[in-house]
Amino acid sequence: MKQINLLLLLGLALFSISCERDLDFSTPSEETAGDMVVNAVAVAGTPFTLYLNKAYPVGKTPRLVSPTYDDAIFFKDDLTTDYVSNIYYRNTAVLDAQIEAEINGQQVYPMSLTANYDYTCDYKPKAGDHIVVNGIVNGQKLRAETTVPTKPKIEILDYEVLNENPYQDKNGLFGGTDTIVRLKCQITDLGGEQYYRLRVRNEVNKKYAFYYSYFEGQTIDIDTITNYYMQDVYFSEDELFSDARLTSSMGGWSTNFTTVFDNSLMKSGSYTFTIDSPKASNTSGIIRYYWDFIGRYWEIENDAVPRVMIELQAISPELYNYMKSVQLYRVTTNDMYAEPVRLYSNVDGGWGIFGALSYDRHFVEYE
């Protein structure tokens, strides 16, 4: 009996051990939050922009199309898709708000509505800036704050191109190629409590020639177009990207894989890891559109070489919490037995997220 109890205690201890730093947070109640949603990320060196939209009860949000996850990500529904437009912002945007950004308790920047249905100002965030956003909409007050993190540091130590792709069409990854780029990278940690997000984008430009009609062997109206292709999904077995709570795959991302992590594994001040980035290919429907509705097409010679973008973002605790809650939410929406997950919000008087980030970005060209 004592042995059984000991085993149970050991099991509980193992489950309680985590390399991930979990942050406690509470979400606003419907009674106090109002009906406005703030979406803003202060990016170091970039003009500050904020989106403000009307909030709707569950099931009452205006729907202009009937989307699926694959449609939204890969644009398979070529003719009816509006996922790359601002149609949702345009139909739910709040156009009469009074918003200002207060920087370090000193300077105040009024924010103005633009033609893109966002609010912006001349202020460009810098590392260490503490930003407080205040807004008034029809007497309803909104407030949110964040601090811009110090710029992180990542290095690409080595890379190799492999003419094999074990991830092709894996986890719903669409339009895979037979090539991957394997990169060895190193993060230099800043110490203290730090939160990161790693973006990896494999990208390439391709040129096509096509004609609108073909009659008795004669080509009519030849034209050319350059398409930009990208692949944001990447893979790694390193524990840095592991989150056991993400119990299913989605959109090509592996089960238990997270792109958002803290520095709890970086005890020595740095951390080295390896990632695989599949080569980008035609993941949009535009070329199929040319074939089905315009005419024949063919790829033509192109001087552009493919490349991989590696971007390490240092993110604020608020943004870390929000991204983690979104990742958890995505894997529970299709599980009727899962406990509901609330998306993190740090907006007083409303809903949404106001976070900050700075980044270190590099490119690796390859043949």
C-alpha positions in Angstrom: 0.0 0.0 0.0 2.8 2.4 0.8 4.4 1.6 -2.5 1.2 2.5 -4.4 1.0 5.8 -2.5 4.6 6.6 -3.3 4.0 5.9 -7.0 0.9 8.2 -7.0 2.9 11.0 -5.3 5.7 10.6 -7.8 3.2 10.7 -10.7 1.6 13.9 -9.4 5.0 15.4 -9.0 5.9 14.6 -12.6 2.7 16.2 -13.9 3.3 19.3 -11.8 6.8 19.8 -13.2 6.8 22.2 -16.2 9.5 24.0 -18.2 6.9 26.6 -19.2 6.3 29.6 -17.0 2.5 29.8 -16.6 1.1 33.3 -15.8 -2.1 33.7 -13.8 -4.6 36.0 -15.3 -8.3 36.9 -14.9 -10.6 38.1 -17.7 -13.2 40.9 -17.4 -16.8 40.1 -16.6 -19.5 40.9 -19.2 -21.0 43.4 -16.8 -17.8 45.5 -16.5 -16.2 45.0 -19.9 -18.6 46.8 -22.1 -18.9 46.1 -25.8 -15.7 47.3 -27.3 -12.6 45.3 -28.5 -9.1 46.7 -28.6 -6.4 45.0 -30.7 -3.0 46.7 -30.6 0.6 45.6 -30.5 3.3 48.3 -30.0 6.2 47.3 -32.2 9.5 48.9 -31.6 10.4 51.3 -34.4 7.0 51.2 -36.1 4.3 53.9 -36.0 1.8 52.9 -33.2 -1.5 51.6 -34.5 -4.7 50.5 -32.7 -7.8 48.8 -33.9 -11.1 49.3 -32.1 -14.2 47.3 -33.0 -17.6 46.5 -31.7 -18.0 43.4 -29.6 -20.9 41.0 -30.1 -22.3 38.2 -28.0 -21.5 34.6 -29.0 -23.3 33.7 -32.2 -24.2 37.3 -33.0 -21.1 38.4 -34.8 -21.8 39.5 -38.4 -20.8 36.7 -40.9 -20.2 37.7 -44.5 -19.0 34.3 -45.7 -19.0 30.8 -44.3 -15.3 30.3 -43.5 -13.3 27.2 -42.7 -9.9 27.2 -41.2 -8.3 25.9 -44.4 -10.0 28.5 -46.5 -8.8 31.3 -44.2 -5.2 30.1 -44.1 -4.7 28.8 -47.6 -7.2 30.7 -49.7 -8.7 27.6 -51.3 -12.0 29.3 -51.8 -10.5 31.7 -54.4 -13.6 33.6 -55.7 -15.5 34.3 -52.4 -12.7 34.7 -49.9 -12.4 38.0 -48.2 -9.8 36.9 -45.6 -7.1 39.1 -47.0 -9.2 42.2 -46.9 -10.3 44.5 -44.1 -14.0 43.6 -44.6 -14.6 42.5 -41.0 -12.8 45.5 -39.6 -14.8 47.7 -41.9 -18.1 46.3 -40.8 -17.4 46.3 -37.0 -15.1 49.3 -36.7 -15.8 52.0 -34.1 -15.4 55.3 -36.0 -16.1 57.9 -33.4 -13.7 57.1 -30.5 -11.4 59.6 -28.8 -8.2 57.8 -28.2 -4.8 58.9 -26.9 -1.5 57.2 -26.1 0.4 58.4 -23.0 4.2 57.6 -23.1 6.2 57.2 -19.8 3.7 59.4 -18.0 4.9 62.4 -19.9 4.1 62.8 -23.6 0.5 62.4 -24.9 -0.3 61.6 -28.6 -3.9 61.9 -29.9 -4.7 59.0 -32.2 -6.7 59.6 -35.4 -8.9 57.4 -37.5 -7.4 56.4 -40.9 -8.9 55.2 -44.2 -7.9 51.7 -43.1 -10.3 51.9 -40.1 -7.5 52.0 -37.5 -6.3 54.6 -35.1 -2.7 55.8 -35.4 -0.3 58.6 -34.4 3.2 59.8 -35.1 4.7 58.1 -32.1 7.1 55.2 -32.7 7.6 52.9 -29.7 11.1 52.4 -28.2 12.5 49.7 -25.9 11.6 50.5 -22.3 8.7 52.8 -23.1 5.6 52.4 -20.9 2.5 53.1 -22.9 -1.0 53.7 -21.6 -3.9 53.9 -24.0 -7.0 55.8 -22.9 -10.2 55.9 -24.9 -13.8 57.2 -24.7 -16.6 55.9 -26.8 -20.1 57.3 -26.2 -19.1 57.9 -22.5 -17.6 54.4 -22.2 -14.0 54.5 -21.0 -11.2 52.1 -22.1 -7.8 51.8 -20.7 -4.8 49.4 -21.3 -1.1 49.5 -20.8 2.1 47.7 -21.7 5.9 48.1 -21.7 8.0 47.6 -24.8 10.6 44.9 -24.3 14.3 45.2 -25.0 15.4 44.0 -28.4 16.3 40.3 -28.3 19.2 38.6 -30.1 19.3 35.5 -32.3 22.1 34.1 -34.5 22.0 31.6 -37.3 25.0 29.4 -36.6 24.6 27.0 -39.5 22.1 25.8 -42.1 21.8 23.1 -44.8 19.4 22.4 -47.6 17.9 18.9 -47.7 16.2 17.5 -50.8 13.7 15.6 -48.7 10.6 16.7 -46.8 9.3 14.4 -44.1 6.6 17.0 -43.3 5.0 17.1 -46.7 1.2 17.3 -46.3 1.6 16.7 -42.6 -1.1 17.9 -40.2 -3.0 19.5 -43.0 0.0 21.4 -44.3 -1.0 22.3 -47.8 1.1 22.5 -51.0 4.3 21.0 -49.6 7.6 20.7 -51.6 10.4 18.1 -51.5 12.9 20.5 -49.9 13.5 21.7 -46.4 16.1 24.1 -44.9 17.5 22.9 -41.6 18.8 25.8 -39.4 20.9 25.8 -36.2 20.1 29.0 -34.2 21.2 30.5 -30.9 19.3 32.8 -28.6 21.2 35.1 -26.3 19.0 35.7 -23.3 18.6 39.0 -21.6 18.0 37.5 -18.1 15.2 38.1 -15.7 11.7 37.0 -16.9 11.6 37.1 -20.7 9.0 35.9 -23.1 9.6 35.2 -26.8 8.0 34.2 -30.0 9.9 32.7 -33.0 8.7 33.4 -36.5 10.2 31.4 -39.4 9.1 32.2 -42.9 10.4 30.4 -46.0 9.7 32.7 -49.0 10.2 32.8 -52.8 9.0 34.9 -55.8 8.0 33.1 -58.9 7.2 34.5 -62.3 4.5 33.2 -64.7 3.5 33.9 -68.2 -0.1 33.3 -69.3 -2.5 34.2 -72.0 -6.2 35.0 -72.0 -7.2 33.1 -75.1 -5.9 30.6 -77.6 -7.3 30.4 -81.1 -6.2 28.2 -84.1 -2.7 28.0 -82.7 -2.4 31.7 -82.1 -1.6 33.1 -78.6 -3.6 36.3 -77.7 -2.9 38.8 -74.9 0.2 37.3 -73.3 0.9 38.8 -69.8 3.3 38.1 -66.9 2.9 38.1 -63.2 5.1 37.7 -60.2 3.7 35.8 -57.2 5.1 35.8 -53.7 4.9 32.5 -51.8 5.5 31.9 -48.1 5.6 29.1 -45.7 5.3 30.0 -42.0 5.0 26.5 -40.5 8.2 25.1 -39.1 9.2 22.0 -37.2 11.5 21.1 -34.3 11.9 18.3 -31.7 13.5 20.7 -29.2 11.7 21.0 -25.9 11.8 24.8 -26.2 8.8 24.5 -28.6 6.9 21.9 -26.5 3.6 22.5 -24.8 1.8 19.4 -23.7 -1.5 21.2 -23.4 -1.7 21.6 -27.2 -3.2 18.1 -27.7 -4.0 18.3 -31.4 -2.5 19.6 -34.6 -3.9 22.4 -36.8 -3.1 24.1 -40.1 0.2 22.2 -40.4 1.5 22.8 -36.9 2.4 19.7 -35.0 0.7 18.4 -31.8 2.3 19.9 -28.7 4.1 22.5 -30.7 4.2 26.1 -29.7 5.9 29.1 -31.2 5.7 31.1 -27.9 7.9 30.3 -25.0 9.8 31.8 -22.0 13.4 31.7 -21.0 13.2 29.1 -18.3 15.4 26.7 -20.3 18.1 29.4 -20.8 19.9 29.0 -17.5 23.4 29.6 -19.1 22.4 32.8 -20.8 22.0 31.3 -24.2 20.1 28.5 -25.9 20.9 26.6 -29.1 18.3 24.7 -31.1 17.6 23.3 -34.6 14.5 23.9 -36.7 13.2 22.6 -40.1 11.6 25.0 -42.6 9.8 23.6 -45.6 10.5 25.4 -48.9 7.6 27.7 -49.9 5.3 26.7 -52.8 2.0 27.6 -54.4 -0.2 27.7 -51.3 -2.7 30.2 -52.8 -5.3 29.6 -55.4 -4.4 32.4 -57.8 -2.6 30.2 -60.3 -5.5 27.7 -60.3 -7.7 30.8 -61.0 -5.6 31.6 -64.1 -5.9 28.1 -65.3 -9.7 27.7 -64.7 -10.9 31.2 -65.7 -8.3 32.9 -67.9 -6.2 30.4 -69.8 -3.0 28.5 -69.9 0.1 29.5 -67.8 3.7 28.5 -67.4 6.5 29.4 -65.1 9.3 31.5 -66.6 12.9 32.0 -65.6 13.4 34.0 -62.4 16.5 35.6 -60.9 15.1 35.7 -57.4 16.4 33.0 -55.0 14.4 31.5 -52.1 15.2 32.6 -48.6 14.3 32.0 -45.0 13.4 34.7 -42.6 14.2 34.1 -38.9 12.7 36.5 -36.5 12.9 36.3 -32.7 10.4 38.6 -31.0 10.7 39.7 -27.4 7.1 40.0 -26.3 5.4 41.6 -23.3 3.8 39.4 -20.6 0.4 40.5 -21.8 1.1 39.4 -25.4 2.5 36.1 -24.1 -0.6 35.4 -22.1 -2.9 36.3 -25.0 -1.0 34.1 -27.5 -0.9 31.2 -25.1 -4.7 31.5 -24.5 -5.3 31.6 -28.3 -3.2 28.4 -28.8 -5.1 26.6 -26.1 -8.5 27.8 -27.4 -7.7 26.6 -30.9 -7.3 23.0 -29.7 -10.4 22.9 -27.5 -13.0 24.3 -29.9 -13.6 20.9 -31.5 -13.6 18.9 -28.3 -17.0 18.9 -26.7 -15.6 17.5 -23.4 -12.9 20.1 -23.1 -13.1 22.8 -20.4 -13.9 26.2 -22.1 -10.8 28.5 -22.5 -11.2 32.2 -22.2 -9.0 34.4 -24.3 -6.8 36.7 -22.2 -7.7 40.3 -22.1 -5.9 43.3 -20.4 -8.3 46.0 -21.4 -10.1 47.8 -18.6 -13.6 48.7 -19.7 -13.5 46.5 -22.8 -12.1 43.3 -24.3 -9.0 42.6 -26.3 -5.2 42.8 -26.1 -2.7 45.6 -25.9 0.8 44.2 -26.0 4.3 45.1 -27.2 7.3 43.5 -28.9 10.7 44.2 -30.3 12.5 41.9 -32.7 15.7 40.7 -34.2 15.4 39.6 -37.9 17.7 37.8 -40.3 17.5 36.3 -43.8 19.2 33.2 -45.2 19.3 32.8 -49.0 19.7 29.4 -50.4 19.6 27.5 -53.7 
